[in-house]
Every structure is written in structure tokens, then in C-alpha cells.
Amino acid sequence: MKIHLKFHGMPILYKTLKKKKEFPFEFSGKTVGDLIKELIRKFGISVKKALLDNSGSIDMEIRVVLNEKEYLMENRMETSLNNGDTLTFMGAS
């Protein structure tokens, strides 16, 4: 599956993601959790530290927006993704 990722207000990831704030990303999973696992595998532990809390869930300080209109609030790791989706991660402001 190929989706478009955006990261805003997350300077901790700036260097890890090679200064890219937006980019297409291909992975074999189906959920936000699968995506994050693949991001960690590809870019390393700093992605985990930036996005996840101590329990392995997306940190509540991070807003996650699907297709620029739907804010994910509950069960964010289990949210299904579709080919062509845009997923935005926004740090707390």
C-alpha cells in the first residue's frame, strides 16, 4: 500500500526523516499501527520515541489526521488505511 505522509511541528523527526516533512511511503500493512512499525523499522528508534508513549500507543500529544479532514481520536493504532490515503502527524503546539 502506498500512502502520503506529512509531519508538522515535530522537529525531533526532522533529521531522522532526512529533512523531509512530506513524502510518499509504501508498506505492506493495513493499519496505522502497521505503518508506524514499518517507519520504526526503516528510520529507527527515534521514530518510536517521537510518536509512541510508554505503552506503545500514539502519544496523546500528537494529533493524527486522515485525509486532511478526519482527526483520529480513539483506537488510532487500529485505524485502517487505504491505498492513496494521506496521514498527517502534528506535534502539540
Gaussian input, Z-matrix of N, CA and C with variables (Angstrom, degrees):
# hf/3-21g

backbone

0 1
 N
 C     1     B1
 C     2     B2     1     A1
 N     3     B3     2     A2     1     D1
 C     4     B4     3     A3     2     D2
 C     5     B5     4     A4     3     D3
 N     6     B6     5     A5     4     D4
 C     7     B7     6     A6     5     D5
 C     8     B8     7     A7     6     D6
 N     9     B9     8     A8     7     D7
 C    10    B10     9     A9     8     D8
 C    11    B11    10    A10     9     D9
 N    12    B12    11    A11    10    D10
 C    13    B13    12    A12    11    D11
 C    14    B14    13    A13    12    D12
 N    15    B15    14    A14    13    D13
 C    16    B16    15    A15    14    D14
 C    17    B17    16    A16    15    D15
 N    18    B18    17    A17    16    D16
 C    19    B19    18    A18    17    D17
 C    20    B20    19    A19    18    D18
 N    21    B21    20    A20    19    D19
 C    22    B22    21    A21    20    D20
 C    23    B23    22    A22    21    D21
 N    24    B24    23    A23    22    D22
 C    25    B25    24    A24    23    D23
 C    26    B26    25    A25    24    D24
 N    27    B27    26    A26    25    D25
 C    28    B28    27    A27    26    D26
 C    29    B29    28    A28    27    D27
 N    30    B30    29    A29    28    D28
 C    31    B31    30    A30    29    D29
 C    32    B32    31    A31    30    D30
 N    33    B33    32    A32    31    D31
 C    34    B34    33    A33    32    D32
 C    35    B35    34    A34    33    D33
 N    36    B36    35    A35    34    D34
 C    37    B37    36    A36    35    D35
 C    38    B38    37    A37    36    D36
 N    39    B39    38    A38    37    D37
 C    40    B40    39    A39    38    D38
 C    41    B41    40    A40    39    D39
 N    42    B42    41    A41    40    D40
 C    43    B43    42    A42    41    D41
 C    44    B44    43    A43    42    D42
 N    45    B45    44    A44    43    D43
 C    46    B46    45    A45    44    D44
 C    47    B47    46    A46    45    D45
 N    48    B48    47    A47    46    D46
 C    49    B49    48    A48    47    D47
 C    50    B50    49    A49    48    D48
 N    51    B51    50    A50    49    D49
 C    52    B52    51    A51    50    D50
 C    53    B53    52    A52    51    D51
 N    54    B54    53    A53    52    D52
 C    55    B55    54    A54    53    D53
 C    56    B56    55    A55    54    D54
 N    57    B57    56    A56    55    D55
 C    58    B58    57    A57    56    D56
 C    59    B59    58    A58    57    D57
 N    60    B60    59    A59    58    D58
 C    61    B61    60    A60    59    D59
 C    62    B62    61    A61    60    D60
 N    63    B63    62    A62    61    D61
 C    64    B64    63    A63    62    D62
 C    65    B65    64    A64    63    D63
 N    66    B66    65    A65    64    D64
 C    67    B67    66    A66    65    D65
 C    68    B68    67    A67    66    D66
 N    69    B69    68    A68    67    D67
 C    70    B70    69    A69    68    D68
 C    71    B71    70    A70    69    D69
 N    72    B72    71    A71    70    D70
 C    73    B73    72    A72    71    D71
 C    74    B74    73    A73    72    D72
 N    75    B75    74    A74    73    D73
 C    76    B76    75    A75    74    D74
 C    77    B77    76    A76    75    D75
 N    78    B78    77    A77    76    D76
 C    79    B79    78    A78    77    D77
 C    80    B80    79    A79    78    D78
 N    81    B81    80    A80    79    D79
 C    82    B82    81    A81    80    D80
 C    83    B83    82    A82    81    D81
 N    84    B84    83    A83    82    D82
 C    85    B85    84    A84    83    D83
 C    86    B86    85    A85    84    D84
 N    87    B87    86    A86    85    D85
 C    88    B88    87    A87    86    D86
 C    89    B89    88    A88    87    D87
 N    90    B90    89    A89    88    D88
 C    91    B91    90    A90    89    D89
 C    92    B92    91    A91    90    D90
 N    93    B93    92    A92    91    D91
 C    94    B94    93    A93    92    D92
 C    95    B95    94    A94    93    D93
 N    96    B96    95    A95    94    D94
 C    97    B97    96    A96    95    D95
 C    98    B98    97    A97    96    D96
 N    99    B99    98    A98    97    D97
 C   100   B100    99    A99    98    D98
 C   101   B101   100   A100    99    D99
 N   102   B102   101   A101   100   D100
 C   103   B103   102   A102   101   D101
 C   104   B104   103   A103   102   D102
 N   105   B105   104   A104   103   D103
 C   106   B106   105   A105   104   D104
 C   107   B107   106   A106   105   D105
 N   108   B108   107   A107   106   D106
 C   109   B109   108   A108   107   D107
 C   110   B110   109   A109   108   D108
 N   111   B111   110   A110   109   D109
 C   112   B112   111   A111   110   D110
 C   113   B113   112   A112   111   D111
 N   114   B114   113   A113   112   D112
 C   115   B115   114   A114   113   D113
 C   116   B116   115   A115   114   D114
 N   117   B117   116   A116   115   D115
 C   118   B118   117   A117   116   D116
 C   119   B119   118   A118   117   D117
 N   120   B120   119   A119   118   D118
 C   121   B121   120   A120   119   D119
 C   122   B122   121   A121   120   D120
 N   123   B123   122   A122   121   D121
 C   124   B124   123   A123   122   D122
 C   125   B125   124   A124   123   D123
 N   126   B126   125   A125   124   D124
 C   127   B127   126   A126   125   D125
 C   128   B128   127   A127   126   D126
 N   129   B129   128   A128   127   D127
 C   130   B130   129   A129   128   D128
 C   131   B131   130   A130   129   D129
 N   132   B132   131   A131   130   D130
 C   133   B133   132   A132   131   D131
 C   134   B134   133   A133   132   D132
 N   135   B135   134   A134   133   D133
 C   136   B136   135   A135   134   D134
 C   137   B137   136   A136   135   D135
 N   138   B138   137   A137   136   D136
 C   139   B139   138   A138   137   D137
 C   140   B140   139   A139   138   D138
 N   141   B141   140   A140   139   D139
 C   142   B142   141   A141   140   D140
 C   143   B143   142   A142   141   D141
 N   144   B144   143   A143   142   D142
 C   145   B145   144   A144   143   D143
 C   146   B146   145   A145   144   D144
 N   147   B147   146   A146   145   D145
 C   148   B148   147   A147   146   D146
 C   149   B149   148   A148   147   D147
 N   150   B150   149   A149   148   D148
 C   151   B151   150   A150   149   D149
 C   152   B152   151   A151   150   D150
 N   153   B153   152   A152   151   D151
 C   154   B154   153   A153   152   D152
 C   155   B155   154   A154   153   D153
 N   156   B156   155   A155   154   D154
 C   157   B157   156   A156   155   D155
 C   158   B158   157   A157   156   D156
 N   159   B159   158   A158   157   D157
 C   160   B160   159   A159   158   D158
 C   161   B161   160   A160   159   D159
 N   162   B162   161   A161   160   D160
 C   163   B163   162   A162   161   D161
 C   164   B164   163   A163   162   D162
 N   165   B165   164   A164   163   D163
 C   166   B166   165   A165   164   D164
 C   167   B167   166   A166   165   D165
 N   168   B168   167   A167   166   D166
 C   169   B169   168   A168   167   D167
 C   170   B170   169   A169   168   D168
 N   171   B171   170   A170   169   D169
 C   172   B172   171   A171   170   D170
 C   173   B173   172   A172   171   D171
 N   174   B174   173   A173   172   D172
 C   175   B175   174   A174   173   D173
 C   176   B176   175   A175   174   D174
 N   177   B177   176   A176   175   D175
 C   178   B178   177   A177   176   D176
 C   179   B179   178   A178   177   D177
 N   180   B180   179   A179   178   D178
 C   181   B181   180   A180   179   D179
 C   182   B182   181   A181   180   D180
 N   183   B183   182   A182   181   D181
 C   184   B184   183   A183   182   D182
 C   185   B185   184   A184   183   D183
 N   186   B186   185   A185   184   D184
 C   187   B187   186   A186   185   D185
 C   188   B188   187   A187   186   D186
 N   189   B189   188   A188   187   D187
 C   190   B190   189   A189   188   D188
 C   191   B191   190   A190   189   D189
 N   192   B192   191   A191   190   D190
 C   193   B193   192   A192   191   D191
 C   194   B194   193   A193   192   D192
 N   195   B195   194   A194   193   D193
 C   196   B196   195   A195   194   D194
 C   197   B197   196   A196   195   D195
 N   198   B198   197   A197   196   D196
 C   199   B199   198   A198   197   D197
 C   200   B200   199   A199   198   D198
 N   201   B201   200   A200   199   D199
 C   202   B202   201   A201   200   D200
 C   203   B203   202   A202   201   D201
 N   204   B204   203   A203   202   D202
 C   205   B205   204   A204   203   D203
 C   206   B206   205   A205   204   D204
 N   207   B207   206   A206   205   D205
 C   208   B208   207   A207   206   D206
 C   209   B209   208   A208   207   D207
 N   210   B210   209   A209   208   D208
 C   211   B211   210   A210   209   D209
 C   212   B212   211   A211   210   D210
 N   213   B213   212   A212   211   D211
 C   214   B214   213   A213   212   D212
 C   215   B215   214   A214   213   D213
 N   216   B216   215   A215   214   D214
 C   217   B217   216   A216   215   D215
 C   218   B218   217   A217   216   D216
 N   219   B219   218   A218   217   D217
 C   220   B220   219   A219   218   D218
 C   221   B221   220   A220   219   D219
 N   222   B222   221   A221   220   D220
 C   223   B223   222   A222   221   D221
 C   224   B224   223   A223   222   D222
 N   225   B225   224   A224   223   D223
 C   226   B226   225   A225   224   D224
 C   227   B227   226   A226   225   D225
 N   228   B228   227   A227   226   D226
 C   229   B229   228   A228   227   D227
 C   230   B230   229   A229   228   D228
 N   231   B231   230   A230   229   D229
 C   232   B232   231   A231   230   D230
 C   233   B233   232   A232   231   D231
 N   234   B234   233   A233   232   D232
 C   235   B235   234   A234   233   D233
 C   236   B236   235   A235   234   D234
 N   237   B237   236   A236   235   D235
 C   238   B238   237   A237   236   D236
 C   239   B239   238   A238   237   D237
 N   240   B240   239   A239   238   D238
 C   241   B241   240   A240   239   D239
 C   242   B242   241   A241   240   D240
 N   243   B243   242   A242   241   D241
 C   244   B244   243   A243   242   D242
 C   245   B245   244   A244   243   D243
 N   246   B246   245   A245   244   D244
 C   247   B247   246   A246   245   D245
 C   248   B248   247   A247   246   D246
 N   249   B249   248   A248   247   D247
 C   250   B250   249   A249   248   D248
 C   251   B251   250   A250   249   D249
 N   252   B252   251   A251   250   D250
 C   253   B253   252   A252   251   D251
 C   254   B254   253   A253   252   D252
 N   255   B255   254   A254   253   D253
 C   256   B256   255   A255   254   D254
 C   257   B257   256   A256   255   D255
 N   258   B258   257   A257   256   D256
 C   259   B259   258   A258   257   D257
 C   260   B260   259   A259   258   D258
 N   261   B261   260   A260   259   D259
 C   262   B262   261   A261   260   D260
 C   263   B263   262   A262   261   D261
 N   264   B264   263   A263   262   D262
 C   265   B265   264   A264   263   D263
 C   266   B266   265   A265   264   D264
 N   267   B267   266   A266   265   D265
 C   268   B268   267   A267   266   D266
 C   269   B269   268   A268   267   D267
 N   270   B270   269   A269   268   D268
 C   271   B271   270   A270   269   D269
 C   272   B272   271   A271   270   D270
 N   273   B273   272   A272   271   D271
 C   274   B274   273   A273   272   D272
 C   275   B275   274   A274   273   D273
 N   276   B276   275   A275   274   D274
 C   277   B277   276   A276   275   D275
 C   278   B278   277   A277   276   D276

   B1=1.4456
   B2=1.5242
   B3=1.3132
   B4=1.4606
   B5=1.5230
   B6=1.3277
   B7=1.4609
   B8=1.5245
   B9=1.3228
   B10=1.4581
   B11=1.5200
   B12=1.3291
   B13=1.4638
   B14=1.5220
   B15=1.3325
   B16=1.4626
   B17=1.5238
   B18=1.3251
   B19=1.4607
   B20=1.5221
   B21=1.3367
   B22=1.4603
   B23=1.5265
   B24=1.3206
   B25=1.4611
   B26=1.5191
   B27=1.3328
   B28=1.4642
   B29=1.5297
   B30=1.3419
   B31=1.4660
   B32=1.5245
   B33=1.3232
   B34=1.4649
   B35=1.5320
   B36=1.3231
   B37=1.4688
   B38=1.5301
   B39=1.2987
   B40=1.4655
   B41=1.5320
   B42=1.3232
   B43=1.4661
   B44=1.5280
   B45=1.3251
   B46=1.4693
   B47=1.5193
   B48=1.3141
   B49=1.4605
   B50=1.5254
   B51=1.3250
   B52=1.4707
   B53=1.5273
   B54=1.3309
   B55=1.4718
   B56=1.5226
   B57=1.3172
   B58=1.4611
   B59=1.5237
   B60=1.3087
   B61=1.4636
   B62=1.5194
   B63=1.3343
   B64=1.4663
   B65=1.5280
   B66=1.3363
   B67=1.4619
   B68=1.5284
   B69=1.3308
   B70=1.4624
   B71=1.5215
   B72=1.3263
   B73=1.4663
   B74=1.5155
   B75=1.3135
   B76=1.4549
   B77=1.5223
   B78=1.3329
   B79=1.4576
   B80=1.5234
   B81=1.3320
   B82=1.4658
   B83=1.5221
   B84=1.3214
   B85=1.4587
   B86=1.5138
   B87=1.3490
   B88=1.4655
   B89=1.5206
   B90=1.3406
   B91=1.4630
   B92=1.5262
   B93=1.3287
   B94=1.4657
   B95=1.5346
   B96=1.3116
   B97=1.4676
   B98=1.5184
   B99=1.3292
   B100=1.4672
   B101=1.5273
   B102=1.3184
   B103=1.4623
   B104=1.5283
   B105=1.3261
   B106=1.4610
   B107=1.5271
   B108=1.3239
   B109=1.4686
   B110=1.5227
   B111=1.3186
   B112=1.4613
   B113=1.5278
   B114=1.3351
   B115=1.4663
   B116=1.5299
   B117=1.3271
   B118=1.4699
   B119=1.5277
   B120=1.3358
   B121=1.4636
   B122=1.5297
   B123=1.3269
   B124=1.4615
   B125=1.5295
   B126=1.3322
   B127=1.4673
   B128=1.5234
   B129=1.3334
   B130=1.4548
   B131=1.5148
   B132=1.3211
   B133=1.4661
   B134=1.5267
   B135=1.3332
   B136=1.4690
   B137=1.5283
   B138=1.3386
   B139=1.4633
   B140=1.5227
   B141=1.3176
   B142=1.4729
   B143=1.5177
   B144=1.3096
   B145=1.4716
   B146=1.5238
   B147=1.3349
   B148=1.4656
   B149=1.5193
   B150=1.3336
   B151=1.4639
   B152=1.5238
   B153=1.3234
   B154=1.4666
   B155=1.5239
   B156=1.3273
   B157=1.4598
   B158=1.5328
   B159=1.3296
   B160=1.4636
   B161=1.5232
   B162=1.3313
   B163=1.4651
   B164=1.5325
   B165=1.3416
   B166=1.4605
   B167=1.5175
   B168=1.3303
   B169=1.4643
   B170=1.5246
   B171=1.3207
   B172=1.4595
   B173=1.5198
   B174=1.3119
   B175=1.4563
   B176=1.5273
   B177=1.3187
   B178=1.4686
   B179=1.5271
   B180=1.3290
   B181=1.4659
   B182=1.5271
   B183=1.3132
   B184=1.4614
   B185=1.5208
   B186=1.3102
   B187=1.4602
   B188=1.5265
   B189=1.3308
   B190=1.4567
   B191=1.5312
   B192=1.3294
   B193=1.4570
   B194=1.5276
   B195=1.3265
   B196=1.4535
   B197=1.5222
   B198=1.3155
   B199=1.4715
   B200=1.5256
   B201=1.3193
   B202=1.4637
   B203=1.5216
   B204=1.3556
   B205=1.4634
   B206=1.5225
   B207=1.3070
   B208=1.4597
   B209=1.5345
   B210=1.3311
   B211=1.4616
   B212=1.5247
   B213=1.3235
   B214=1.4651
   B215=1.5181
   B216=1.3206
   B217=1.4552
   B218=1.5324
   B219=1.3097
   B220=1.4597
   B221=1.5210
   B222=1.3196
   B223=1.4646
   B224=1.5259
   B225=1.3177
   B226=1.4616
   B227=1.5284
   B228=1.3184
   B229=1.4644
   B230=1.5275
   B231=1.3310
   B232=1.4669
   B233=1.5252
   B234=1.3270
   B235=1.4556
   B236=1.5237
   B237=1.3217
   B238=1.4618
   B239=1.5225
   B240=1.3173
   B241=1.4561
   B242=1.5229
   B243=1.3232
   B244=1.4582
   B245=1.5202
   B246=1.3097
   B247=1.4501
   B248=1.5379
   B249=1.3342
   B250=1.4591
   B251=1.5156
   B252=1.3359
   B253=1.4644
   B254=1.5281
   B255=1.3271
   B256=1.4647
   B257=1.5209
   B258=1.3312
   B259=1.4616
   B260=1.5142
   B261=1.3309
   B262=1.4579
   B263=1.5150
   B264=1.3312
   B265=1.4604
   B266=1.5258
   B267=1.3323
   B268=1.4544
   B269=1.5153
   B270=1.3252
   B271=1.4410
   B272=1.5104
   B273=1.3338
   B274=1.4602
   B275=1.5217
   B276=1.3186
   B277=1.4767
   B278=1.5003
   A1=107.69
   A2=115.83
   A3=121.06
   A4=108.73
   A5=115.35
   A6=121.25
   A7=108.32
   A8=115.77
   A9=121.83
   A10=107.98
   A11=116.36
   A12=121.62
   A13=110.68
   A14=114.69
   A15=121.71
   A16=108.28
   A17=116.39
   A18=122.34
   A19=107.60
   A20=116.82
   A21=122.08
   A22=109.38
   A23=115.95
   A24=120.64
   A25=113.38
   A26=116.50
   A27=121.15
   A28=109.19
   A29=117.20
   A30=119.85
   A31=113.99
   A32=117.72
   A33=120.48
   A34=111.14
   A35=116.73
   A36=120.27
   A37=112.89
   A38=117.58
   A39=121.73
   A40=111.49
   A41=116.47
   A42=121.26
   A43=111.11
   A44=117.01
   A45=122.01
   A46=111.77
   A47=116.67
   A48=121.46
   A49=112.13
   A50=115.58
   A51=122.23
   A52=111.98
   A53=114.00
   A54=123.43
   A55=113.77
   A56=117.34
   A57=120.87
   A58=109.21
   A59=116.72
   A60=121.24
   A61=111.18
   A62=116.15
   A63=121.95
   A64=107.54
   A65=115.62
   A66=118.67
   A67=110.57
   A68=116.53
   A69=119.58
   A70=108.86
   A71=116.48
   A72=120.24
   A73=108.58
   A74=115.39
   A75=121.06
   A76=108.95
   A77=116.16
   A78=121.10
   A79=108.64
   A80=115.89
   A81=119.31
   A82=113.98
   A83=118.29
   A84=120.70
   A85=113.66
   A86=114.00
   A87=120.67
   A88=113.55
   A89=117.90
   A90=121.31
   A91=111.30
   A92=115.08
   A93=120.66
   A94=109.39
   A95=117.65
   A96=121.08
   A97=112.00
   A98=117.14
   A99=121.25
   A100=110.37
   A101=115.85
   A102=121.06
   A103=110.52
   A104=117.02
   A105=120.51
   A106=110.34
   A107=118.15
   A108=120.57
   A109=111.03
   A110=116.55
   A111=120.49
   A112=111.54
   A113=117.52
   A114=120.60
   A115=110.43
   A116=116.85
   A117=121.10
   A118=110.03
   A119=116.43
   A120=119.97
   A121=110.99
   A122=116.49
   A123=120.62
   A124=113.57
   A125=117.25
   A126=120.50
   A127=114.75
   A128=117.97
   A129=119.78
   A130=116.21
   A131=113.59
   A132=123.82
   A133=112.78
   A134=117.84
   A135=118.87
   A136=111.41
   A137=117.75
   A138=120.63
   A139=109.12
   A140=116.16
   A141=120.71
   A142=110.59
   A143=116.73
   A144=120.95
   A145=111.99
   A146=116.51
   A147=120.65
   A148=112.82
   A149=117.42
   A150=120.06
   A151=115.29
   A152=117.72
   A153=120.17
   A154=112.67
   A155=115.24
   A156=120.59
   A157=108.54
   A158=116.26
   A159=121.00
   A160=113.82
   A161=117.39
   A162=120.42
   A163=112.28
   A164=117.25
   A165=120.81
   A166=114.29
   A167=116.96
   A168=121.72
   A169=108.90
   A170=116.11
   A171=119.14
   A172=108.10
   A173=116.10
   A174=121.82
   A175=109.74
   A176=116.65
   A177=121.35
   A178=112.78
   A179=117.64
   A180=121.25
   A181=111.33
   A182=117.10
   A183=121.61
   A184=110.10
   A185=114.92
   A186=119.95
   A187=108.06
   A188=115.26
   A189=121.10
   A190=107.47
   A191=115.90
   A192=121.27
   A193=108.76
   A194=115.06
   A195=121.59
   A196=109.81
   A197=115.93
   A198=123.19
   A199=113.38
   A200=115.28
   A201=124.27
   A202=114.90
   A203=117.08
   A204=118.18
   A205=114.14
   A206=118.82
   A207=121.07
   A208=110.97
   A209=115.20
   A210=120.08
   A211=108.73
   A212=116.02
   A213=120.09
   A214=108.24
   A215=116.67
   A216=121.22
   A217=112.55
   A218=117.19
   A219=121.14
   A220=109.58
   A221=115.58
   A222=121.43
   A223=111.78
   A224=115.48
   A225=119.86
   A226=112.65
   A227=117.58
   A228=120.50
   A229=111.64
   A230=117.57
   A231=121.92
   A232=113.20
   A233=117.77
   A234=120.80
   A235=110.49
   A236=116.40
   A237=122.20
   A238=110.44
   A239=114.85
   A240=121.90
   A241=108.99
   A242=115.35
   A243=121.74
   A244=109.62
   A245=115.55
   A246=120.94
   A247=109.17
   A248=116.61
   A249=121.27
   A250=114.69
   A251=118.79
   A252=121.34
   A253=110.48
   A254=115.27
   A255=122.70
   A256=106.41
   A257=116.13
   A258=121.07
   A259=108.44
   A260=115.58
   A261=121.70
   A262=110.13
   A263=116.17
   A264=122.84
   A265=106.84
   A266=116.27
   A267=121.20
   A268=110.53
   A269=115.94
   A270=120.22
   A271=111.17
   A272=115.20
   A273=119.99
   A274=109.37
   A275=114.69
   A276=118.73
   A277=110.92
   D1=141.16
   D2=178.20
   D3=-118.62
   D4=125.74
   D5=177.86
   D6=-127.22
   D7=170.99
   D8=176.67
   D9=-109.59
   D10=126.56
   D11=-179.40
   D12=-106.42
   D13=143.64
   D14=174.46
   D15=-133.65
   D16=138.50
   D17=176.92
   D18=-127.32
   D19=121.32
   D20=-179.32
   D21=-125.78
   D22=137.29
   D23=176.74
   D24=64.85
   D25=33.04
   D26=-179.11
   D27=-130.19
   D28=67.51
   D29=-175.79
   D30=-59.98
   D31=-24.37
   D32=179.09
   D33=-61.19
   D34=-26.24
   D35=-179.72
   D36=-93.12
   D37=-9.76
   D38=-174.40
   D39=-54.21
   D40=-50.99
   D41=-179.06
   D42=-70.84
   D43=-42.08
   D44=-178.70
   D45=-59.27
   D46=-40.01
   D47=-177.34
   D48=-91.00
   D49=19.15
   D50=176.82
   D51=56.69
   D52=43.14
   D53=175.73
   D54=65.94
   D55=16.59
   D56=177.02
   D57=-93.51
   D58=128.79
   D59=176.29
   D60=-101.76
   D61=-19.01
   D62=177.95
   D63=-142.05
   D64=136.78
   D65=177.37
   D66=-167.93
   D67=153.98
   D68=173.47
   D69=-74.98
   D70=149.11
   D71=-179.19
   D72=-142.99
   D73=130.42
   D74=-179.68
   D75=-109.63
   D76=134.03
   D77=178.27
   D78=-150.77
   D79=166.26
   D80=-173.06
   D81=-97.37
   D82=-0.12
   D83=-177.39
   D84=-85.90
   D85=-169.78
   D86=-177.21
   D87=-130.06
   D88=-11.22
   D89=-174.23
   D90=-124.97
   D91=168.68
   D92=175.08
   D93=-59.94
   D94=-39.84
   D95=177.85
   D96=-60.42
   D97=-42.85
   D98=176.96
   D99=-61.76
   D100=-41.53
   D101=178.73
   D102=-60.82
   D103=-48.04
   D104=-178.03
   D105=-63.44
   D106=-40.38
   D107=176.35
   D108=-58.10
   D109=-41.91
   D110=179.89
   D111=-69.94
   D112=-37.74
   D113=175.78
   D114=-61.62
   D115=-42.46
   D116=178.33
   D117=-64.01
   D118=-43.06
   D119=179.62
   D120=-61.40
   D121=-41.29
   D122=-176.16
   D123=-79.87
   D124=-41.23
   D125=-172.31
   D126=-107.70
   D127=-12.58
   D128=174.47
   D129=103.58
   D130=-179.12
   D131=-171.95
   D132=-63.47
   D133=-24.99
   D134=-179.34
   D135=-64.21
   D136=-28.57
   D137=175.65
   D138=-66.46
   D139=-43.08
   D140=178.39
   D141=-60.75
   D142=-46.20
   D143=-179.47
   D144=-63.84
   D145=-34.50
   D146=-177.75
   D147=-77.61
   D148=-33.43
   D149=-172.03
   D150=-103.32
   D151=-28.96
   D152=-171.52
   D153=-109.54
   D154=150.21
   D155=174.24
   D156=-88.46
   D157=-174.99
   D158=-177.15
   D159=-65.42
   D160=-21.20
   D161=-179.69
   D162=-90.71
   D163=-2.49
   D164=179.35
   D165=90.00
   D166=7.93
   D167=175.95
   D168=-95.60
   D169=162.70
   D170=175.76
   D171=-63.90
   D172=129.61
   D173=-179.05
   D174=-54.88
   D175=133.79
   D176=-177.56
   D177=-65.87
   D178=-16.24
   D179=176.48
   D180=-74.38
   D181=-15.51
   D182=-177.22
   D183=-97.73
   D184=126.96
   D185=175.75
   D186=-90.78
   D187=136.83
   D188=179.78
   D189=-121.17
   D190=126.21
   D191=-176.24
   D192=-122.71
   D193=127.62
   D194=179.02
   D195=-99.50
   D196=125.12
   D197=177.72
   D198=54.63
   D199=34.67
   D200=173.90
   D201=59.89
   D202=19.02
   D203=179.13
   D204=-144.11
   D205=-25.12
   D206=-175.42
   D207=-109.25
   D208=109.99
   D209=175.93
   D210=-76.55
   D211=124.46
   D212=178.93
   D213=-83.70
   D214=124.20
   D215=-175.40
   D216=-113.49
   D217=-48.49
   D218=-176.22
   D219=-117.54
   D220=150.74
   D221=177.80
   D222=50.35
   D223=42.84
   D224=-174.59
   D225=-61.76
   D226=-37.30
   D227=-179.40
   D228=-66.96
   D229=-26.94
   D230=-177.85
   D231=-91.89
   D232=-3.23
   D233=-178.78
   D234=-61.84
   D235=129.06
   D236=179.38
   D237=-75.04
   D238=143.31
   D239=175.65
   D240=-116.21
   D241=154.87
   D242=177.41
   D243=-124.39
   D244=152.74
   D245=177.35
   D246=-52.63
   D247=131.20
   D248=178.78
   D249=91.99
   D250=-6.68
   D251=178.60
   D252=-63.42
   D253=157.10
   D254=171.81
   D255=-115.12
   D256=128.06
   D257=178.77
   D258=-121.69
   D259=124.33
   D260=-177.70
   D261=-113.99
   D262=130.86
   D263=174.58
   D264=-109.49
   D265=125.44
   D266=-178.93
   D267=-123.15
   D268=126.63
   D269=177.02
   D270=-71.91
   D271=158.58
   D272=178.76
   D273=-63.36
   D274=140.57
   D275=-179.85
   D276=-110.34

